[in-house]
């Protein structure tokens, strides 16, 4: 089973649904046609979220963007690390 879902919803609502179900993604990217492409860490997580997003799933071909996002945890760590000039 694929770990990818295409969901026609906002990033905020998708993140909240994942948080409520204690599901982690490895990638989220916006689709040109609207909605998001989600890659989950496991096929089991994908199956759970497929049921959660049943009415918002996009079927058929989608157009992906040239998005090269940074994993959320890396982004948070980078924000918390002070610049080299301010380190002791």
C-alpha positions in Angstrom: 0.0 0.0 0.0 1.2 3.5 -0.8 2.0 5.9 2.0 0.7 8.9 -0.1 -2.7 10.6 0.1 -3.9 13.6 -1.9 -6.3 15.6 0.3 -8.5 18.5 -0.7 -8.3 20.5 2.5 -6.2 23.2 4.1 -2.8 22.5 5.7 -4.0 23.7 9.1 -7.0 21.4 9.1 -4.8 18.5 7.9 -2.2 19.1 10.6 -4.9 19.2 13.2 -6.5 15.9 12.0 -3.1 14.3 12.1 -2.4 15.6 15.6 -5.8 14.4 16.9 -5.1 10.9 15.5 -1.4 10.9 16.7 -0.2 10.4 13.1 3.1 11.8 11.7 3.8 12.7 8.1 7.2 12.6 6.5 6.2 15.2 3.8 3.4 17.7 3.1 3.4 19.6 -0.1 0.8 21.9 -1.8 -0.8 20.7 -5.0 -1.2 23.1 -8.0 -4.9 22.2 -8.1 -5.4 22.9 -4.4 -5.2 20.6 -1.5 -2.1 18.8 -0.2 0.0 15.8 -1.0 0.8 13.9 2.2 3.3 11.1 2.8 2.9 9.2 6.0 5.5 7.3 8.0 3.7 3.9 7.7 1.1 2.2 5.6 -0.9 1.7 8.8 -0.9 5.5 9.4 -2.0 6.0 5.8 -4.9 3.6 6.2 -6.1 5.5 9.3 -5.9 8.9 7.7 -7.6 7.5 4.5 -10.7 6.9 6.7 -10.4 10.3 8.4 -10.1 12.1 5.0 -12.6 9.9 3.1 -14.7 12.8 1.9 -11.7 15.0 1.0 -9.6 12.5 -0.9 -8.6 13.5 -4.4 -8.8 10.7 -7.0 -7.0 10.5 -10.3 -4.0 12.5 -11.5 -2.8 15.5 -9.6 -0.3 18.2 -10.6 2.5 18.5 -8.1 4.4 21.7 -7.4 8.2 22.0 -7.4 8.0 22.3 -3.6 11.1 21.4 -1.6 10.0 21.8 2.0 12.0 21.3 5.2 10.7 18.8 7.7 8.8 20.6 10.5 11.1 19.4 13.3 14.2 20.6 11.4 12.6 24.0 10.9 11.8 24.2 14.7 15.3 23.2 15.6 16.8 25.8 13.2 14.6 28.5 14.6 15.8 27.7 18.2 19.5 27.6 17.4 21.0 31.1 17.9 23.2 32.5 15.1 26.9 31.7 15.4 27.7 35.4 16.2 25.5 35.2 19.4 26.8 31.9 20.7 29.2 32.0 23.6 
